[in-house]
Amino acid sequence: MKYLVYILKITNNQAPRYKRLEIVIWLLWFICILEFGLLVIFSYLTSIAIVILSILHMIGIRPFKIVKKDNPTDDLCRLVLEPADGEPVFEFQAGQFVMVRESNDSGTATYPRAFSIASAPCESASQIELGIKSQGSLSSTLCESSRGDKFNIQGPYGTFTLDKASDRLVFFAGGVGMTPFRSHVRESLLTELNQQIVLFYSGQTVCDLMYHAEFSELAVKYPNFKYVPITTRECAKDWPGECQRLNQEMFDKYIADPSLWNYMMCGPQAMMDNVRELLLARDVDVETRLRFERY
Ligand SMILES: Cc1cc2nc3c(=O)[nH]c(=O)nc-3n(C[C@H](O)[C@H](O)[C@H](O)COP(=O)(O)OP(=O)(O)OC[C@H]3O[C@@H](n4cnc5c(N)ncnc54)[C@H](O)[C@@H]3O)c2cc1C
């Protein structure tokens, strides 16, 4: 109370001039301390933000936005994404995958899922493509997303990469397990590695073969690429491929000398077990000549 009266006196010009000067200095000091405190808090928060961003950058989580999307069927979609930070896409090898996380409203990441990069490294430094089958939470969210939607992407990962040293490659792809092979095929053909490639691409119906038209065109353009589409639950009129599950007869029809080739497979477990048996029956050393990716 005494202090309040004192301040009132000073502010009412009832105090000597040096006293008023004293209160002005005190006020300035108070403002400086307050500003200093705010500055400390501000630098503390920005340091935390910088550390978090650096950690995210170090572990490679980056926001990507969808720039193109199409849904060939109700449960399949193809997404083209580019980095939302304006930087180029990370370097990757054909056949590698990324971890995708949904960004929630506060910008923090939710649980991740793996998706193979379906485009080839040689194609673009600013975009990647994913081929997705909508089957659960994140894959459905991705297939229902729109242009401009953002997802956090981390990667690349994986060793299911194109064997550039091999001159004869056979790929067995089942359903959406084709995505790493799209990257392999495009990288090999577009960079003219001159590899002999045979692609067996199997689905229940033609609609399940989401890159069927594209592979058909590539097979016409590149004589070193043989494309064998397989449908197991329908047989379209004038179908250029096979209409039954992959079997020994079919394998022998396309692969004359099995010991000269290297093999890769990705698809449903039953298909992969089947391929393994076919190769073993033709004395292929599956330990050294067969590689696989399990989804
Ligand atoms: C290396 C690698 C690469 C991959 N690349 C691709 C790719 O290119 N494209 C692609 O589409 N996928 C790919 N996958 C698979 C992908 O990572 C996911 O596993 C897949 O998309 C399912 O994830 P989700 O979050 O959508 O499903 P989740 O929600 O995790 O569901 C997983 C499974 O459980 C079933 N399920 C979920 N909820 C229920 C319920 N309540 N009752 C019964 N069943 C339920 C779903 O049908 C689904 O089959 C890859 C996986 C790996 C390991």
The ligand as a Tripos MOL2 file, in Angstrom:
@<TRIPOS>MOLECULE
LIG
   53    58     1     0     0
SMALL
NO_CHARGES

@<TRIPOS>ATOM
      1 C1          8.7500  -54.6940  -48.4550 C.3       1 LIG1
      2 C2          7.2630  -54.5260  -48.6480 C.ar      1 LIG1
      3 C3          6.8070  -53.8730  -49.7670 C.ar      1 LIG1
      4 C4          5.4320  -53.7010  -49.9540 C.ar      1 LIG1
      5 N1          4.9890  -53.0730  -51.0880 N.ar      1 LIG1
      6 C5          3.6730  -52.9370  -51.3030 C.ar      1 LIG1
      7 C6          3.1960  -52.3220  -52.5110 C.ar      1 LIG1
      8 O1          3.9610  -51.9130  -53.3750 O.2       1 LIG1
      9 N2          1.8530  -52.1930  -52.6490 N.ar      1 LIG1
     10 C7          0.9670  -52.6420  -51.7140 C.ar      1 LIG1
     11 O2         -0.2390  -52.4860  -51.9080 O.2       1 LIG1
     12 N3          1.3920  -53.2280  -50.5690 N.ar      1 LIG1
     13 C8          2.7090  -53.3760  -50.3450 C.ar      1 LIG1
     14 N4          3.1370  -53.9590  -49.1770 N.ar      1 LIG1
     15 C9          2.1400  -54.3180  -48.1470 C.3       1 LIG1
     16 C10         1.8770  -53.0700  -47.2510 C.3       1 LIG1
     17 O3          3.0360  -52.7450  -46.5300 O.3       1 LIG1
     18 C11         0.7770  -53.2750  -46.2090 C.3       1 LIG1
     19 O4          1.0570  -54.4210  -45.4690 O.3       1 LIG1
     20 C12        -0.6050  -53.3990  -46.8040 C.3       1 LIG1
     21 O5         -0.8780  -52.2830  -47.6100 O.3       1 LIG1
     22 C13        -1.6620  -53.4660  -45.6860 C.3       1 LIG1
     23 O6         -1.4700  -52.3700  -44.8270 O.3       1 LIG1
     24 P1         -2.7220  -51.5700  -44.2200 P.3       1 LIG1
     25 O7         -2.2490  -50.6360  -43.1770 O.co2     1 LIG1
     26 O8         -3.5240  -50.9980  -45.3110 O.co2     1 LIG1
     27 O9         -3.5250  -52.7640  -43.5830 O.3       1 LIG1
     28 P2         -3.7470  -53.1450  -42.0560 P.3       1 LIG1
     29 O10        -4.7710  -52.2550  -41.4740 O.co2     1 LIG1
     30 O11        -2.4510  -53.2510  -41.3570 O.co2     1 LIG1
     31 O12        -4.3480  -54.5790  -42.2820 O.3       1 LIG1
     32 C14        -3.4960  -55.6720  -42.6260 C.3       1 LIG1
     33 C15        -4.3420  -56.8590  -43.0510 C.3       1 LIG1
     34 O13        -5.2450  -57.1740  -42.0290 O.3       1 LIG1
     35 C16        -6.5550  -57.2000  -42.5490 C.3       1 LIG1
     36 N5         -7.4550  -56.5590  -41.5760 N.ar      1 LIG1
     37 C17        -7.3840  -55.2970  -41.1090 C.ar      1 LIG1
     38 N6         -8.3580  -55.0780  -40.2330 N.ar      1 LIG1
     39 C18        -9.0370  -56.2340  -40.1350 C.ar      1 LIG1
     40 C19       -10.1620  -56.6610  -39.3920 C.ar      1 LIG1
     41 N7        -10.7850  -55.8370  -38.5450 N.pl3     1 LIG1
     42 N8        -10.5930  -57.9200  -39.5490 N.ar      1 LIG1
     43 C20        -9.9810  -58.7580  -40.3780 C.ar      1 LIG1
     44 N9         -8.9380  -58.4290  -41.1130 N.ar      1 LIG1
     45 C21        -8.4740  -57.1800  -40.9960 C.ar      1 LIG1
     46 C22        -6.5690  -56.3960  -43.8120 C.3       1 LIG1
     47 O14        -7.4750  -56.9130  -44.7510 O.3       1 LIG1
     48 C23        -5.1610  -56.5680  -44.3000 C.3       1 LIG1
     49 O15        -5.0720  -57.6840  -45.1480 O.3       1 LIG1
     50 C24         4.5080  -54.1650  -48.9880 C.ar      1 LIG1
     51 C25         4.9910  -54.8120  -47.8460 C.ar      1 LIG1
     52 C26         6.3420  -55.0040  -47.6800 C.ar      1 LIG1
     53 C27         6.8340  -55.7160  -46.4560 C.3       1 LIG1
@<TRIPOS>BOND
     1     1     2 1
     2     2     3 ar
     3     2    52 ar
     4     3     4 ar
     5     4     5 ar
     6     4    50 ar
     7     5     6 ar
     8     6     7 ar
     9     6    13 1
    10     7     8 2
    11     7     9 ar
    12     9    10 ar
    13    10    11 2
    14    10    12 ar
    15    12    13 ar
    16    13    14 ar
    17    14    15 1
    18    14    50 ar
    19    15    16 1
    20    16    17 1
    21    16    18 1
    22    18    19 1
    23    18    20 1
    24    20    21 1
    25    20    22 1
    26    22    23 1
    27    23    24 1
    28    24    25 2
    29    24    26 1
    30    24    27 1
    31    27    28 1
    32    28    29 2
    33    28    30 1
    34    28    31 1
    35    31    32 1
    36    32    33 1
    37    33    34 1
    38    33    48 1
    39    34    35 1
    40    35    36 1
    41    35    46 1
    42    36    37 ar
    43    36    45 ar
    44    37    38 ar
    45    38    39 ar
    46    39    40 ar
    47    39    45 ar
    48    40    41 1
    49    40    42 ar
    50    42    43 ar
    51    43    44 ar
    52    44    45 ar
    53    46    47 1
    54    46    48 1
    55    48    49 1
    56    50    51 ar
    57    51    52 ar
    58    52    53 1
@<TRIPOS>SUBSTRUCTURE
     1 LIG1         1 GROUP 0 **** ****
